[in-house]
Amino acid sequence: MLVVSTGAANLASVLAGLRRAGAEPGLAGGAEDVLQAERLVLPGVGAFGAAATSLQAAGLWSALQERLNAGRPTLGICLGLQLWAEGSEESPGVAGLGVLPGLAKRLPTGVRVPQLGWNWVEPGRNCQLLQPGYASYANSYALREAPEGWAAAWTTHGEPFIAAVERGAQLACQFHPELSGPWGQALLTRWLGAR
């Protein structure tokens, strides 16, 4: 179980959350670690472009794409979810990993941005890992359309957006499960046991 350092994440809270869920996480040291880890976490906070540039500079970008395209057990958190997409309105011209179609779009005008705090997670009928509950969010951008072949959970802040997507042992959350109390810890535990 390894965690990628994006240069834009609170690694301490992610590592602590994984430990509470029963894992013994370490940090991924390079592309080989990304490819070989039994389970991998891609966390992130901050700017899309800066995180993508950091991952590319560390030589991890193509390894992440290969791992995700192969369906290997991987968890994306917050910006980590957005990096799975084709790009983000936050950083025009910067390509994402392209595993999920579409762009992360800015939350609508008329609501507080960034969204900071608790909001509901409503899983779609095909979700296996995700359950209804409240999660902790810190985001200004989000995906608006459910990707084909993935089960999606939704939330609303001004308008509906993707709270999380899952496919097998791949899970990407717009919220922070490691900061979402017992509900989030239970989700991490389910992901750790997913095949």
N, C-alpha and C positions, 0 to 999 in steps of 0.2 A: 504494500500500500504506500504509494508515493504521492506527494503534492508538488505541483509545478510552481515555482516562484516566477510570477509574471512581472515583478518589479512594481506592481500596483495592486497589492492585496494585503489584508491583515492576516498574515500567515499564523500568528499566534492564536487567534480565535478559531481559525479553521482547524489547526492541529489539535487544539483543546477539544473542540466539538467532536472530532473523529475519535479521540481517545475516550471521551465520555460514551461514545457509541460502541466501544469495544475494539477499536482498531489500534494498531501500533504504527502510526504514520512516520515516514521519513520524507526528505526532500529529493526530488528528481535532480540528478546532477548533469544530465545531458540527454541527447537524443536516444541513446541506447536504453537509458532508464525509462524514458517515455514509451518506447516500444515494448519493453520487456516487463514492465510493472504488472502485477496481477490486477491491481486496481489503481486508477489514477484520478486525481482531483485537479481541475483547472479552475482556481478561484480568480477573483479580480474585483477591484474597485477602481474608480478613476476613469481616465479617458481611453476610448477605444483605440485611437491611433497610437498612443504611447505604449499601450500594452502589446499591440500587434508588432510594433517596431522592436520592443524589448524581446519578445519571443523569437522573432526572426534573427536578431543579433546574437541570441544565445544558441542558434542552430536548432531550435525545437519545432519550428513551424511545420515543416514537411513531415516530421515524425508524428506530430499531433494529427495532421490530416490523415496519414496512413492508419493510425490507431483508430480514429473515429470512423473512417470509411470501412474498416474491417469489423466494426461492431464490438470492439473490445470494451470491457467494463470501465466506464469513465463518467465522472461527475463534473459538470460545469456549474459554477456558482456566480450569480449576478453578472458582472461583465464577462465572466467565463461562458455564460450562455450566449451573450451577444456575439462573442468571438466565433462561435460555431456557425453564425449566419454568414451571408454573402458580404455584408458590410453594415455600416451605420451612418445615419444622417449626421452624427456627431463628428465624423471624420471622412468627409467626401473624398472619394478616390482611393481610400485605403481598403484593400480587400480583406474580408474575413476568411475563415477556414473553409467556408462554402459547404459545410455539411448540412446545414438547414437553409432552405431557400428564403429569399427575402432580405429586407433590411430592418435593422433596429431603428425605430422612428421615435422622434421626440414626443413625450407625453403632451396632451392637448393643452392649449391655452385655456385659462379660466380655472385651472386647478393648481395647487401648490406644486412646484417643481424645484428640486427633486422631491419625489414622494419619500418621506421618511417616517417609518413606523409600521404599525401592524395593519394588515389587510387580509381579506379572506382568500382562500384557495379553494376553487371548485373544480374537482377532477371530472374529466369526461368519462363516459361509460367504459372505455377500454383501458383506463389506467389501472395498473397493478400495484405500483409502489406508492403513488400519491393518494392521499385520503383528505377529506374535507377538514379544514381547520384554519387557524390564523397563523400567518408567518410574518417575519420582519423584513421589510423592504427598504432599500436605499437606491432609488433609480430615477433617472430623468428620461431614459430611452427604453423601448421595449419592442418585442415582435408583436405584430397585430394579427397574423394569420397562422393557423395550425398547419404545420408541414405534413405533407402526405406521407403515410407510413409510420407516423409517430402518434402516440396518444398524448393529449394535451390537457392541462388544467388552466383555468382562467381566473382572472381577477379584474376589478374595475377601479380605475382612478381617472375620472372624467369620461373615459370610454373603456370598453373591454380590451384587455391585452393578455398575452401568454404569461401565465405564472410559472409554468414548467412544462417540459416535454419529456417523454420517456419512450424507450424502445429497448426491451430486454433489460440488460444491465447498464444501459446508457441512460443517464438522467441529467437534465440541465434545468436549473432553477433560476428564475429571475430574483427570487427572494434569497435570504441567507438562512439555510437550515441550521447552521451552527449557532445562530443567534435567536432561534425560534422556539426556545424552551423545550419542554418535554415532547411537543408535537414534532419539532424539527429533529430532535434526537432520535425519535422513533423512525422518522423517515430515513435518516442516515443509517440506522441499524438495518432497516429493510433493504436499502441499497447495498450494504455490505454483504448481505446474504443472497442478493439477486444473481441469477445465472442467465 
